[in-house]
Amino acid sequence: MRNLYRLGIDAGGTFTDFILADRAGDVRLFKVLSTPHDPTVAIRNGLALIAEETGISAQDVVSNSDLCINGTTVGLNALITHSGAKTGLIATKGHEDSIEIRLGHKEDGYRYDPDYPPATMLVPRYLRHGIRERVISDGSVKTPMVDDDVRAACRHFLAEGVESVAISFVWSVLHPDHEQRAADIVREMMPDIRLTVGSDLYPQVREYTRTSTAIVNAYLAPILQRYVEGIDAYFHELGSQHPVRYFQSNGGLALGKVVSAQSVYAINSGPASAPQAALQIAKPWGEQNIITIDMGGTSFDITLTKDGKANINKNIDFLRYRIGIPMIQVETLGAGGGSIGWIDSMGLMQVGPQSAGSEPGPACYSQGGENPTVTDANLVLGYLNPDGLVGGRLPLDVDKAHRAIREKLAEPLGISVAKAAYGMFTIVNNNMVNGIRRVSVERGYDPRDFALMGAGGGTGAHITALAREMGVSRVLVSKLASGLCAYGQIISDVKYNYMAPSPIRLEGAGAAAHLDRLFAGLEARGHEDLSGDGFAEDKISIGRSLDMRYVGQVHECTVEIDVFEITESTLAQIRDAFHARHRELYTYDELTSPVEVVNVESTIIGQVDKPAQMKIAPGKGVDQARKATRNMVFSPDGPACATPVYDGAQLGAGDELQGPAVIEEVTTTIVIEPGWRASLHESGVYVLTVDAASAASANGAQMEQTSA
């Protein structure tokens, strides 16, 4: 029975999802409420639910799993709520305030807004200590480090109860000795604190980005360390034969000790697995261009995959803090099932970003929530089963949903409850469409060229409305949609990023030899780390990239290259790749201008065996799956219409149905609007397409209107 299972756990703001796969291709999804006060409680509850529904004890699941993988929002939540560790900063004297100066401007979107407030500093001014030392841009020492300054900082930190320390000196990436000496002193005087050394964590040129990244890491490290230790200990008690893996923001897995040391990589770990899951689910249709949307209880996450590759961001402002390490690009909005409807000072209805979360949750949860939420609106519109969600384990109170919408929205606005509910539905959809356009249209992509992949428990109720608004003609919604990120975790690989600074012009044999040695050294470290982690040589692969720019430019762009020996002759390939990337990003290139490299990066991947894909039995016709009829509203002024409701568990491969209709899976509800058709593929994926007859009718009407 050993290594029979693989377990993925994705802890979200409202629900924690569990995916349990076996070698036979059986993939099952389980869902429990998250427990923000102690995320380990939700994991215990989830394993108890698995035991209840399958008869397989938590001990048997864990001890017979080849991998147990955890994606967590612990770091993200700590950053959002500013509940991280008390952190001190040791910086070059005169540079203590670089994190507040922020390169001289506010983040994009607010640069010229005088009323936009400054970001909350993760390290207050009194916990930033300047050290007399100076390395200049050629890596030489101008001012030797004064050890007594570091010791004075440590004494102050001890007196103030500091839990974590970040060290970041100017040009330390070219001469790390000062940072390493300071780190030795901190370890000597403060052996119990967490320590982050900037040149170790993020060895890249750009002092502000490196300092900010080090501070965020230090701020989160004690939180993640306690979380990892608690999870590892619990799984060890259950008899785990393999170390728990944790999902990282770069789209790969890592050991707990890596996540503890490099906590900044775990900030957005949950939604970062969505692109991998989407590509796997879309394989039967050969889709490589996918927009994945994940509507949970608290937030709405969007990722875009083009030509089979997810967008990677570096050097971005995330929650107002500059982070340099590579992260899967995730656009996150405050638009979840718990998003609250409210009336602004101008008397207009708004939805979000405030959320009721899981505690107290929507009014219909009967857990003390009194504000109307998107879930309450969907219930009033008839989209959700009034008997409850998650197979009835989460009962819903229709009367409380009606009352919340009536008292807080409908009566103040002088409209009906149904119209107020549809207004909430429309507003949150518009918010989500605007987010989708930011990751597509604003980056030069036409969303009509992409398939839309549904994820998250709340997405199914909105997905045909979103696709209609964007003109997307193909939508894919897996039976595992509400646990898509957990599924993405169990099919992902181990992934580590190794970086080094390399300020050098891209010309001459000396530059070629330098870059070749640099990549070889980084990749040797990666091979050593993954070999020590049990990966055979044929399971290790490499990706390379360089941050490059034209000489004289302020900012650089990241260019991916193949793995080859870098010689004077192959430098031309790298230059050509840079020109092409620059042209793609900025619509022009400068073929005669010299090019320089700023940083290099190697991505080392340990390939994990993938579990078999789900396969469902052929259907016996949709009639036997029809379970009820409910009145539903599909327009702001239209009357409620009797709409068939289908039990997703009774639908099989090949079954097709015409909208309007609702398909109820255990953990998600899929609303098929009028004019849409749904068919179920043998892989357990619903394919939603615009009905040809409805499309022709709509086009005809539009032509008549145009002629008139």
N, C-alpha and C positions, 0 to 999 in steps of 0.2 A: 504493500500500500504506500510505501515511502515515495515522496515526490509526486503524489497523485494530483495535487491541487496547486493553484496559484491564486493568491489573494491580493486584491487591490483595495485600498481604503482612501477615499477622498473626503476630507473634512471641510465642509463648506460653512457659510455663516448661519444657515438655517438647518440644513440636513447634512448628515454624514452618510456617504454612499459606500457600499461594499459590493465588489464583483468577485465571485468565486467561480473559477474555471477549472475543469478537469481535463485530462488528456483525451477523453472521448469526444470533446467538443461541446460538452454541456456547459453553458455559461449562464449563471444566475445572478440576479441583482437584488440587493436588499438595501433598505433605507431606514434610518432612525433619525430622530431629532438630534441636532448638535448640542453640545453642552459647553458653551464658551468659557464657563468658570473653571472647567477641568476637561479638556478634550479627551482624556483617556477614558472618561466615563462613557462617552458615546461609543468608543471602540468596544468596551466591555458589553454595552447594550446591543451593539450590532452582532457580535459573536454569539450572544445569547439568542438573538433572533434567528440567526443561521441555524443554531442547534434546534430551536423550536420548530422551524419549518422543514428542516432536512433530516433531523435525527442524528446529525453528525456533531459531536461535541466540539467545543472550542479547542480543546487539547488535540483532538484528532485532526481538525482542520489545520492548525498551526504546525503541529509536528510532522504532518505529511505534505507540507507545501514546499516546493522548491524555492519559491520566492514569496515573501510577504512585503508589500510595498505600501508606503504611506505618503500621501500628499496632504499637506497641512496648511492651514491659514493662521497658525499661531504667530508667526513672524509678521504677516500682513496685518493682523488685528492689533498687535502690539504697536506697530508703526502708525496705524490709523488712530488709535486711542491714546498715543503717546504714553504707553505704559511699559516701556522697555526699562532696561537697567540704568542705574545712576552711573553716568559715564564721564570719564575725564579724558582730556586731549593733551598730548605732548607734541608741540610743534616747534618749528624753527622760530626763534625770537623775531617778532615783527610780523609774523604770519598767523598769529592766533585768531585773527578775525576774518580769515579768507572765506570761512563758511558763511559768514554774514554778508560780506562784500559780494559774493556770488558772481564773480566775473564782471561786476559793475552794473548788472541789470536783473530785473525779475525774469521769471521763466516765461517762455513763449505764451502768447495769448493775453498776458497782463503787463507787458513791458512798459506800456505807456499809460497805465492806469494808476494815477496817484493815490487812489483810495484803496487799492488792493493791499491788504495787510501783509506784513513780512511773515515768513514761515517761522514756526516755533522751532527754536534751536534745540537739537537733541543734547548738546553739551552747552550748558549756560556759561556765561563769560567767566565766572569765578572758578570754573573747573577747567579752564584752558591755560596751559602754562607754556610760555616761550622759553626755549633753550638756546643758549649761545652756541651756535654752530653754523657753518655755511659751506655748502658744496655748490659750485657754479656749473654752468651748462655743458662744460667739457668733461665733467666728472671729477675735476680736481678739487682739493680741499682748500678753501680760502680761510676758514676759521675752524680750528679743531673744536670738537665738542667738549663742553664743560660738564664733567660728571656731576659736580655738586648741584648744578641746576636740576638735573633729573632727580637726584636724591631729595631735593627740596620739594619738587612736585609730588613725589611719592609720599612724603610726610604729610603734605596737605591733603592728598587724596585719602590717606588712611584716616585722618582726623574727620573728613567729611563723609566717610562711609561709602566711598566709590566702589562699585562692583566690577567695573570693566574699564579698560584703558585702551585708547587708540594712539598709535605713534605714527606721525607723518611729517617728514622733513622735506625741504625743497631739494629737488634733484636727487633724492635718495635712490631712485631707480638706476642711476648711473654710478652711485657710490653708496651702497647700503650699509657700510660699516658703522656709521653713526647710529642709524636706527637699530642695528643689531646690538650695539653696545648699550644703548638706552634700554632695549628690551631685557638684556641681562640684568641690568640694575633693577628694573621693575620686578622681574621674577624673584630677585634676591630679597627685595624689601616688601613685596606684596604677593607672596606665593599663592594666595587663595583667589586672586582675581582672574578674570578672563582678559587676555591680552591680544590685541590685533596690531600687527605690524604692516603698515601700508605697502611697503615694497615687496612683502611676501604675498599679501592678498591680491593686490592689483598693481603689478610691476609694469606700469605704463606711464608714458609722458603725459603730463597735465596734472599740476599740483592740486588744484581745487577739486577736480573729479576724484583723484586718489584719496585726498583727505576726507571728502564727504563719504565716499564708499567705505573707508576704514571706520568712520564714526558710526554709520548705519550698522555695519557688521558688529562693532563693539556693543552698540546699543541693544542688539537683538541676541547676541551670543549667549548670555546667561539664561535667557528665556528658552532658546532652542536647546541649550544643553540640558536643562531640567526636563524639557519635553522628551527629548531623545532618550535620556537615561530612564525616564518612566516607561516609555514604550518598549525600549529594549529589555528592561527588567521584566515587564509583564509578559512579553512574548517568550522570554527565556523560561519563565515559570510554566508556560504552557507547553514547553518541550520543543521549541523551535530548533531545527537542525542547521539553520542558515541565518546569518545576520539579517536584520530588517533593513530593507532599502528605503531610501527617502527620495521623493521626486523633487527635482530642482527646477528653477526658473529657466534654465538653459535647455530644457526639454529632455533631460536624461536622469538616470538614477545615480545615487551615491550612498555610501555607507554613512551610518550615524555619526561616526567620528569626524567625517568630512563636513557634514552639515553643521555640527557643533562648532567647528573651527571656521567655516566659511558660511555663516548663517545668512549672509546677504543673498546667497544663491537660493534660499528657500522662501523668499518673500512672496512670490507669486506662483508657487509650485502647483497649486490645484489646476487652474485653467491652462497651464503650459503644456499639459498632456493632450489637450483637445485636438491639435493638428494631426498628431500621430494616429489617434483613434479615427479621425475623419478619413484619413487616407486608407486605412485598413478597411473600414466599412464601405467605402466607395469603390473598392477594387473591382467588383463585378461589372461596373459601368466604365471602368478606365478613367475615372475622374481624377484629374491632377490639380484642377483649379477649384478650390472649395472655400467658401466662407462659412465658418462654424459659429453658431450663436448659442449661448448657454444662459438661459434665464433660470436662476435659482430663486430662493426666497428673499435674498438680500440684494443681489447685483445681477447685472447683465454683462456677460463677457463675450468679446468678439475676437476671433483670430482669422487670419487670411493665409491660405496656402496657394502659392503660384508655382506651376510646373513641378508640383510635388515637394516644394520646399516652403517651410514656414518662415515668415518674416522674423528676422532677429534684430533686436535693438541693442545698441550700446550707447553709453554716455547720455542717458536720458534723465529728465526730471520725473521721478516717480513719487507720487504723493508729496511733491514739492521738495524732494531731496535728490540731489544728483547722484546717480549710480552708474558706474562705469562698466560693470561686468556684463557679458552678453546675456540677454533675456529674450525669450519668445515674446514677440510683440502682442500684447493683450490690451485691447481697449475695454475699459471697465466703466460701466455706468451705474448709477443708483436707480436701477429699474428692474426690480424683482417682484415676486409675488407679494412680498411684504411692503412694497413701496406705498407710501401713504398719500391719499388724495387730500388736497387742501385748497383754500381760496386765498389768493394773494391780496395785497393792499388795493389793487385795482378792480377787485371783484371777479378775477378770472380764475378758473379752475387750473390747478397744477397737480402733477403727480411726481413724488420723490423730490430730491434723492433720499429724504428721510425714510427709514424703514422700521417696521415693527419687528423685523427679525423673527426668531423663534420664541423669544421671551419679551413681551407677552404674545407676540404674533398677531395675525389678523383677527378682527372682531369675531369672525365665524369659528375660530379655534376654541373659543370659550375659555381662554386662559388669562382674561383680564384686559385684553386689547379693546379699545373703544373707538379707535380711528379707522376710517374706511381704507381698505387696501385694494390692490389689484386683484388679489385672490377673492376678496369679498365681491368685487365687481363681476368677476367671471362666474361666481356662484349665482349672483342675481340674474345675470344674462342667460343662465341655464347651461353654460358650458361644462361646469363641474358637477359631479355626482353629489346630490345633497346627503346621500348616505355616508359620505366620507371619502378621504383620500387614502392612499397606500393600502388598498384593499379593505378599506373600512376601519383600519386601525387608528386613523386620525379623523374622528367625526367632525362634521361641519354643522353649524347652526345657521340656517337660512334666515331666520328671524333676526338674529343679531347682525348679520350682514346687511339686511334691509334697513334696520334701525340706524346703523352707523352711517350708511350712505344718505338716508333720509335726513337725519339730524345735522350732519356736518356739511352736506353738499346740496342735496336736492331742495330742501326747504329754504336755505339761505339764497339759492339761485333762482327759486321759483320755477323749478322744472320737476318732471316726474323722476321717480327712483330709477326706472329703466333707462331714461335718457341720461341721467347723471352717471350711471354705471357704464353706459356705452361711451360717454364722454371720457371717463377714466381710461377705458380700453383704448380709445383712439389716441389720447394724449401719450400714454406710455408707449404705444406703437410708434408714434412719430418720434419720440425720444430715441427709441431703439433704431429706427431707420436712419436718423441723423448720425448715430454712432457707427452704423455700418458704412455709411457714406464716407466717414472720416478715414476708415481703413481701406477704402476702395477708391471711390471717385477722387478724393483729395490726394491720392497717391498715384493717380493716372490709370486706375483699373476700372473697367465697366462691370458693375455687378451682374449684368445680364450674361456675361461670359463665364460666370461661376455657377456651380451648384450650391444650394443652400443646405447646410447640414444642421439639423436640430439637435440640441443637447440641453440637459437640465430638465427638471420636472415641470417647469412652468412654460417652456417654449412652445410645446405642442398646441396650446390654446391660442397662440398668436401667430403661428408660423405661416399659414396661408395668407393671412392679412398682411404680414411683412413682405412676403414674396410678391403679392399683388402690387403693393406699393412700389417695390423696386423693379418690377418687370422681370423677375426671375421666373423661369419656366419649369425648372426641375428642383424638387425639394426631396431630401432624404431624411427619414426619421427612423432610427433603429429602435427595436424593442428595448434596447439598453440605453436609450437616449438620456434618461434622467441620471444615469451613472456613467455617462460617456467618458468623463475625465478619469474615473477609476478604471474603466476599461483601457483607456490609453496608457495608464501606468503599467498594466500587466503585459503589454506588448512592446514596451519601450526598452531601450538599451541603457547600459551604464555609460555615462558621458562626463568627461572632465575637460576643462579648458586650461591650457598652459600658455602664459603670455610672457613677452619680454619687450623692452624698449629697443628701438633700433633707429635712431635718427641718422640717416645716411642717404646720400643721393644714389639713385638707381642707375649707376654707370660705372664701368670698369671692373676688372677681374677681382680687385680687392673687395668691392661691395658684394659681388656675387659669392665669393668665398665666405665672407662674414655672414651673409644671410643663410647660406647653406649650413654652416656650423651652428648657427642659432637654432634653426629648425631641427637639426639633428639632435641637439642637446635637449630641446623641449620634448621631442618625441621619444627619446631614450627614457626620460623621466616617466612619460606616460606609459610606455611599455612595461617599465619596472613596476609601476603602481598597479596596473591591471593584471600583470602576471602574478603579483603577490595576492591579488584578489581572486585568483583561480582561473583566469581566462587563458585559453590556449592561444598560440600565436595566430592561428588561422581565424580566430574570432575577434581579432583586434584590427580596427581600421582607423585611418587618419584623414583629417580635413585640415586644410591650411587657409589662412587669410592674412592680409596685410592692411594696415591703415596707411593710406597714401594720399599725397596731394601734390599739386604743382608747387614748385619752389616759390615762396612768397604768399601762398594762400594761408589763411588763418585756420581753417578747418579741413579735416581730412575725411575721406570716405573709405569704407571697408570693401576690400576686393578679395574674392575667393579665387584660389588657384589650385591646380592639380598638384599631386605629389610627384616631383621630379627633381633631379639634381640641378641645383642652381649654378649655372656657369655664366660666363660673359655673354655667350650666344643665347642662352635661354632667358636672359634678362629682358630680351625683346618681347617674349611672351607675356611677361609680367607687366611691362609697359603697355602693351596692347590691351590687356585685360583692364588696366586702370583707365585708359582712354575710353574704352567701351562703357565701363561702369559710370564714369563721369558724364558721358553723353546720355546715358540712360537716366541718371538722376537730375541733370541740370540742362539737358538738351544741347550741349555743346562740348567740344574738347579743344585742346591746344596741343596739337601733335608736335609742334616744334619746341614747346616749353620743357625744361628739365623737370623730372619727377623725383620726389623724395619719399622714402619710407619713414614712418614715425614709430609704429609698433608692429609687432608680428604676433601671431597666435596660432597654436596648433590645437585642434579638437581631437581628442583620442576617445574612440568609442569601443566598448566591449559588447559584442553582439550577444544578446540573450535569445535562447530558443523561444519561439512564439507558440502559444497554445492554439489548438485548432479553432477554426471559426465556427460560430453557431450555425446550425442547419435545422430548419423546421420541416415538419411533415406537410404534404400537399393538403390543400383545403378541401372541404366538402360543400362549399357554397356558403354565401354570406347569410342566407336566411336563418340558418341554425345559430349564427352568432348574434343575431339581432335580439337584444335583451329588453329594450324599453323604447318609449318615445317621450321626449321632453320638449317643452316649449322653450325656444331659444330666440334671441334677438340678434339680427345680423345687419342692422342699419340704425341710424340715430332716430329715425321717425317711423320705421317700419314696425308692424305688429309682430308679436311673438308668433313663431310658426312651429308646428309640430315637427320635430326632427328625430330621425331614427338614431338610436344609440346601440353600438356594437361592442361586444365583449372581445377584446383583443386576444384573450387566451383561446377563444374558439375559432379564430381566423387562422387559415393556413396558407401555405405557399400557393400563389396563383389566384387567390381571392381578390376580387375587385369590387369597389363600391363607389357610388356617385354622391357628391355633396348636394345639398347640405347633409352632414352626418357628423357624428362624434364617435371616435374609437377610444374606449377606455382600457388602457393597460393598467397594471397594478400600480405603477409608480409615475404614470404620466397620462394626460388626456390630450388627444389630438383632435382639433376642430377642423373639419373639412368644410370650408365655406362653399356657398353656392358657386357653381362654375368650375369646381375642382374635382378631380378623380384621384382615388387612392388604390394602389395595388400592392400586395404583400409579396416580397421576394423570398426565396428559400433561405436566404441568409438572415432572415428576421428583420428586414428593412422595408419600411413603407415608402413607396415611391409616389410622391404627390405631383401631379401634373395638371396643367390647365386643360379642361375638357375641350376637345376640338370643336364640338358643336356650339358650346357656350362662347368660345373665343371667336368663332366665325360670326355668331350673332352679334357679339359686342363690336366686332370690326365693322359689320354691316351698318349697325346703328350709328357708329361714329362717322362713317362715310356719308350717311343720309344727313346727319347733322351738319357736316362740313358743306355738303351741297346746298342745303337750305341757307 
